[in-house]
Amino acid sequence: MPCQAPRPRFGGPGCYPHCQGPEGAVELQCPFCRRAIRLQLNVGPVVAPMNALAAAAAAAAAAIAAAAAQARHQRAAGNWQRLRQGLAARRRHAFPNRHASGFAAEAAEAATYKVKRYVKGSPMFMMLLQYKLPLKWVITTTGFLWVVPYHALGSGGWEVPHSIAANNQPILCGGFATWDGDTLVVDNATGHYRVDGLSARQHAMRAWSGLGIAVRLSDRLHAD
C-alpha cells in the first residue's frame, strides 16, 4: 500500500539517497515509512557517445604515436645508412698510380731482372719475411696484400716501384716495410700513389696481422 505520510519534495530535507544501486539506478529511502524507492536514471544516451569519443581519442593517440615511432625509425635508419656509405667510401678510397704512363717501361725493367710480386701467405712471401729483406707493399682494392723486394737482385741497386707490386692498379694503401730488430715497421711512403696517413692507419696493421711476427706502424707517416 502506498505510503500515506506527507512526503517532502525530492531533494528536500528528509529525502536522501540511501545507497548506490545498479548502474544507472539510485535507491532512495522514504524517511517516514522506510520504504525503499528505486529511481532508474536513463544515462545511456549520454554515456554511449562519451565512450565512443574516448575510444576514438585513444585510437587517434595510438595512431599518432605509431606514426612518430615509425618516423624516428626511418630517420635513424637513414642516418645509419648514410653513415655506413660514408665510412665504406672512406675505407675503400683508392689511390691511382700517378705515373701510370711509365708503367710499361717499369714492367719491362722488372721482367729483365725477373722481379715478381708475391701475395700474403705465399711461400715466397714468407721467405722474404724470414730473411728480413726490406720490402715494398701495397693493398689492392680487392683487399690482398702484395709485396716486392725493395731492390731487384743483380740489378746494381734498381729500386722496384710500387706499381709492380700493384700491377699498375689503384691501391688502398702501400709503403715500405723495413726491420727494426725483430719488428717489422711499415709506413705509407710511396711516390707512385701518395697514400695518406688515414688510409695507412685504417688498413696497414690489419693487412699485416696474422703472420706470427711483430709489426708496428711507423711513427712518421707521409701526407698525414
Steps between C-alpha positions, in 0.01 A plus 500: 500500500640838408646707779238742630742717696561851375813488286750775456590624155772289335831638600362676803560431871436142597537355150849371430672226303532184700736305280635478150323227313575345164646716227254769408287449815484682836315370802326746731341421832183663616581658840148438623418144403855381433391357168769483239434688181713424191540760233628380161716765337515481124869588444548288190456780244773698679747222588508329160617808301758576770637144483518519122679836520752362752564194282553720194739725691698196622519360147617836364767527771620147425517577127696820563743317730549223242561754223751688715683177586513401134633842404773474766591154378520617138717797596730278703519244218574774247771651718658160558491420129665831410762441770575151371526626142733779608721265700506244221598765248769626731633153573497409131652822372746385234818679399591476130849469359617857441765379254289254305645620169839356595373161612588321175868593539494403869342164418764436236776583749345268758478220244869549419593429863229238542326702770163360603243606753387265777171487682465466876529139616681366194830310551712776345323763708585311818859445381551874451386554859719218625810661350390841631539670163374856456176498303254720321138412560153591375143408583290475186134597483412131529664499845809290421845586634777482237872554544811537281863520606625851563785446253512260207766235553791539257381839380773702664248678722193550278210588731186306416205743479173449682322479166656155446358379832159641405520397134419862412162477676359746758578415860347558841836538669867434448849587615829360623556213741836499679633316801584645839657200671225236502221751437374582153431874466258601225432849369310661211789642298424457130563762234291317243180506708536765772300313762382713792549425867132427562501212251818362655338495843185337363663222298866437577489322835201286405668395174827406671339309787495123541855436378652399832737798506508828690372786284454866580402810308769761447490806723548721195241464228511695177219735389349483848 
